[in-house]
């Protein structure tokens, strides 16, 4: 490790590390056959992606108590880690190494400095990990264990709309758009029971950047499920009172993106415990595009009624 140097990341590093991460992610997808071998994003495409995701990345890097470290070899950036702290949980949002430096101990050096001590009952840690069984074994050395799978489910929008049109006789509850204040309150009420920790700052951020769709119980007036949707077609996170209640609000979010944004393909990230949602998505022609794992130092109580954040930087 003597050839590498490590330092705290700065705000001025964020675009550079983001672009390194996207290049590494594309290399990983090519290695798994998810991208053609010769497909590369142009510099302009990377800058456009940065413009889209910059607010979330800057928000995560600014969270008190988090960790943003970079690794350099001479003057060259070769890796970085970004961890956001939410209440009693450290959530690893990013860990990427330049493909040319893979296998040289950069990831270990970053996490040993970011997490030098074991987690505690007062401060746990959580990782959404892309990769191979060897990658999962690596993360377990930092006191997190696999608790669920994390699936990127995708479908062509035109085929989705055809399938939805054939479901006209399916009765579904009404879905409403909540005000930001109401949405944040409902997230504060529903989310901790599903993931075991609170993230009010995250949902206040989403309240400024996304709309919140919800199904509401007529008797209590409380939401039975909520889902954030951005004007860029990003769906999630979402959470329901129970596993079944998650389905209508996610489908309403997919309908909204399909009809208003009209992308060629779209999708959501869900856990392998979300049987009700996965079964419904399967019937609509969705397939598993990118499998990953959720690892945590503590049990997460209700992932069967939870949909993860898109982009997949957090649970």
Steps between C-alpha positions, in 0.01 A plus 500: 500500500800736519451609136153639576404805699165560668334827595163646582296586195408858422198650330722575202569124464135396463464524123833324442419211733149471355641461149756243623216303662289506185792379287568219750131408508485479121811278501330271751188481286704420188678221689158349586365530148252778585666747262657437158881464523562817299240725667651801679334817626638820352632782718187700419275210607690473829464875559127478428463210746689707756259789455210263571650333807703788643236614755476153660878445504561842655228435757656168603850646523372781724340276764656550846692200629534338157817400321638616165851377424701485176803292406768631268808355335724796443274763347250244366168423672460120524207451742259651748237418762196705602297413810197695618397488864128493581421486871626164628621366163795556267385428143775447245388684188809456281815289490677490164853432380641586158505180288876539450553482879256216581642226722772719651345557843343840436151403625644349816714805566200729464268299726768440764526877533128568473396221741804442725287356783216243507139620487314540827135470611491881492650532150449226241611483140330405175626427148327441166767297320537428131733221411610141540505260798860613560376858533240391757767317699709816497216706649435245777850579629360842591227349718205503261315185392261437208141553612322508162548514126461829313359468150486753220178410316462638145247498217438680170246777552289415194466138614421612854217724377359214291500272804343767722224561245412131522451535877200731482287278722757510784367717785766723656476769770514868411846657501556861611784750473600620848632841595865502603419551869245220503729268306791547743271435797370177346854386422601568861210282611535208257870463416661422841280190538636368170874578517560548872633856491378851419603722207294823525774710333497270196125536456512874550752500213274282283213734586694776322589288198224240452124450525346259750218266395295332772205275570299618801280318749159671505435432869829610653604751234853356512690379195516124453790532252718780361739524207730780380506567123726754326441692179792301355309174538676383818265283708569438868550465777158367592358343814168346596314418819524139388635309201172502304444874542831576327378371161238763399719802574797355307279418202353852511856637495587282201182618324593862566852464359384294202238756395669827597868429433460239223845335532582196288562281805457553873511312826514488877734359764338258741607244756466128440270490804239712317306197378174685435666770293736268311212267414298790357800636309568153359143492366567832328808364324774644721827312522796508733753726332761544774520287816673629812492452878399697807741447789457636851654475846150469651174336385273716283144422609274561199673483163205309352313832493782721384628620160850641490618837369560562131779578416618205711723697735304428817253246630 
